[in-house]
Amino acid sequence: MPDISVQIASLHLKNPVIAASGTFGYGQEYAGLVEDGVFGALVTKGISLLPAPGNPGPRIVETPSGMLNAIGLQNIGLEAFVSEKMPLLRACMTPVIVNFYGTTAEQYVELAERLSDVEGIAALEANISCPNIKQGGVSFGTDERMAAGITERIRAATRLPLIVKLTPNAADIARIARSVEQAGADALSLINTLTGMVIDPETRRPLLANITGGLSGPAIRPIAVRMVWQVCRAVRIPVIGLGGIMSAGDALQFLIAGACAVQIGTGLFVDPAIAGRVAAGIRQYMEAHGFERLDQIVGSLIV
């Protein structure tokens, strides 16, 4: 049987399919819908130092081949996450990657330091890219020097594997990726959502209370695959691809472009069992084409 396991720094995944941040909640939201251990890893909802209420509603609107969301990084805050959610996450059979964010460099550093001391966390994913907040994230993710600076400070604050999540809203994502790699990131994940807007012609008002939101789903997949391909050519550290994956064929596009693993987000809302289906499909593809190890596919694009 083909080996579809993945090594990302010290993080070993039995398969390359990861639940993306924000769409899987804190894990237990999918209890009874998703079999424990089906994902290679899961990424938690983004955590901030203090609880965040998020944006007012409406916060989600369906779009052609996707959705627009302006949740606004709602979460229960670090202390409640550690005391209430981590005991349940420690009991599962899946490596836990904690996504976190701040509005200042100091908040990122404090979160990294405190999360590093929590039992059961396998890695950290620093969100420097979310387009829904008005300060902090968007600036760090689109400016080369700021992206490198925040990565360097987080790297010094934690011993855990550090994944940095990049925004597609940067002018040159490959340049941002190189700066983050040089600053000490162990891996990159991309892409986050694209900023979009939907207007109701009858009322001439935006359908989201926040006016704009993050576009996800199959509509953004070709852009995501292109950006993953560009970044993989620019860096040597592992890249995790995400953006509109709904099938094994979609995931394979990212792997062939150079990603070593993938994250699934919006697809979970359509089919909670998608992870097992995608992992099985990747293995079937490998069997059909004579591949024994996943790394034989990674970066195998023929041009």
WOUR-V780751 format. One record per backbone hydrogen bond with DSSP energy under -0.5 kcal/mol. CO is the residue of the C=O (numbers start at 0). NH is the residue of the N-H. E is the energy in kcal/mol with one decimal. If there is no record, write none. Layout:
BEGIN
CO,NH,E + CO,NH,E
END
This chain:
BEGIN
1,3,-0.7 + 2,293,-1.8 + 5,7,-0.5 + 5,12,-3.2 + 6,8,-0.5 + 7,10,-2.6 + 9,11,-0.6 + 10,7,-3.1 + 10,12,-0.5 + 12,5,-2.7 + 15,17,-0.6 + 15,261,-3.1 + 16,39,-3.3 + 16,40,-0.9 + 17,263,-2.7 + 18,42,-2.2 + 19,22,-0.9 + 19,23,-0.7 + 23,26,-2.2 + 24,44,-1.7 + 25,27,-0.5 + 26,29,-1.6 + 27,30,-1.7 + 29,32,-2.3 + 29,33,-2.2 + 34,37,-1.8 + 39,94,-0.6 + 40,18,-1.9 + 41,43,-0.5 + 41,96,-3.0 + 46,100,-2.2 + 47,77,-1.3 + 48,77,-0.7 + 48,78,-0.6 + 51,74,-1.9 + 57,208,-2.2 + 58,69,-3.2 + 60,67,-3.0 + 62,65,-2.0 + 64,218,-2.6 + 65,62,-2.5 + 66,215,-2.4 + 67,60,-2.4 + 68,213,-3.4 + 70,54,-2.1 + 74,51,-2.2 + 76,80,-2.2 + 77,81,-2.5 + 78,82,-2.3 + 79,83,-2.9 + 79,84,-0.8 + 80,84,-1.3 + 80,85,-2.1 + 84,87,-0.6 + 84,88,-2.1 + 85,89,-2.8 + 86,90,-0.7 + 88,91,-1.1 + 94,41,-2.1 + 94,96,-0.5 + 95,97,-0.5 + 95,121,-2.6 + 95,122,-1.2 + 96,43,-2.4 + 96,98,-0.6 + 97,124,-2.7 + 98,46,-2.0 + 99,126,-2.8 + 103,107,-1.7 + 104,108,-2.3 + 105,109,-2.5 + 106,110,-2.4 + 107,111,-2.4 + 108,112,-2.5 + 109,113,-2.5 + 110,114,-2.7 + 111,115,-1.5 + 112,116,-0.5 + 113,116,-0.9 + 114,117,-1.6 + 116,118,-0.6 + 117,120,-1.3 + 119,95,-0.5 + 119,121,-0.6 + 121,160,-0.6 + 122,97,-2.2 + 123,125,-0.5 + 123,162,-3.0 + 124,99,-2.1 + 124,126,-0.6 + 125,127,-1.1 + 125,164,-2.6 + 127,140,-0.7 + 129,132,-0.7 + 134,136,-1.4 + 135,139,-2.4 + 136,140,-2.3 + 137,141,-1.1 + 138,142,-1.0 + 141,143,-0.5 + 142,146,-2.8 + 143,147,-2.0 + 144,148,-2.6 + 145,149,-2.5 + 146,150,-1.8 + 147,151,-2.5 + 148,152,-1.8 + 149,153,-2.3 + 150,154,-2.9 + 151,155,-1.7 + 152,156,-0.7 + 153,156,-1.0 + 153,157,-0.8 + 154,157,-0.8 + 160,123,-2.6 + 160,162,-0.6 + 161,185,-2.2 + 161,186,-1.6 + 162,125,-2.9 + 162,164,-0.5 + 163,165,-0.5 + 163,188,-2.1 + 164,127,-1.1 + 165,191,-1.3 + 166,169,-0.9 + 171,175,-1.8 + 172,176,-2.4 + 173,177,-2.2 + 174,178,-2.0 + 175,179,-2.2 + 176,180,-2.4 + 177,181,-2.5 + 178,182,-1.1 + 179,184,-1.8 + 180,183,-1.6 + 185,237,-0.7 + 186,163,-2.1 + 187,239,-3.0 + 188,165,-2.8 + 189,241,-1.9 + 193,214,-4.1 + 195,212,-2.2 + 197,206,-2.3 + 198,200,-0.8 + 199,203,-2.5 + 199,204,-0.9 + 204,199,-2.9 + 207,210,-1.7 + 209,211,-1.9 + 210,197,-0.5 + 212,195,-2.9 + 212,214,-0.6 + 213,68,-1.9 + 214,193,-1.7 + 215,66,-1.8 + 216,219,-2.0 + 217,220,-1.1 + 219,223,-2.4 + 220,224,-2.9 + 221,225,-1.9 + 222,226,-2.3 + 223,227,-2.6 + 224,228,-2.4 + 225,229,-2.2 + 226,230,-2.7 + 227,231,-2.8 + 228,232,-1.3 + 229,233,-0.6 + 230,233,-1.1 + 230,234,-1.6 + 237,187,-2.1 + 238,240,-0.5 + 238,259,-2.5 + 238,260,-0.9 + 239,189,-2.3 + 240,262,-2.1 + 246,250,-2.0 + 247,251,-2.6 + 248,252,-1.4 + 249,253,-1.2 + 250,254,-2.0 + 251,255,-2.9 + 252,256,-1.7 + 253,257,-0.7 + 253,258,-2.4 + 254,257,-1.0 + 254,298,-2.4 + 255,300,-1.5 + 260,240,-2.5 + 261,17,-2.3 + 262,242,-0.5 + 263,19,-2.5 + 264,267,-1.8 + 265,268,-1.5 + 265,269,-0.8 + 266,270,-2.6 + 270,273,-2.0 + 272,276,-1.4 + 273,277,-2.7 + 274,278,-2.7 + 275,279,-2.3 + 276,280,-2.0 + 277,281,-2.2 + 278,282,-2.0 + 279,283,-2.4 + 280,284,-2.2 + 281,285,-2.2 + 282,286,-2.3 + 283,287,-2.4 + 284,288,-1.7 + 285,289,-0.7 + 285,290,-2.4 + 286,289,-0.7 + 291,2,-3.2 + 292,295,-1.5 + 293,296,-2.1 + 293,297,-1.5 + 296,299,-2.1 + 300,302,-0.6
END
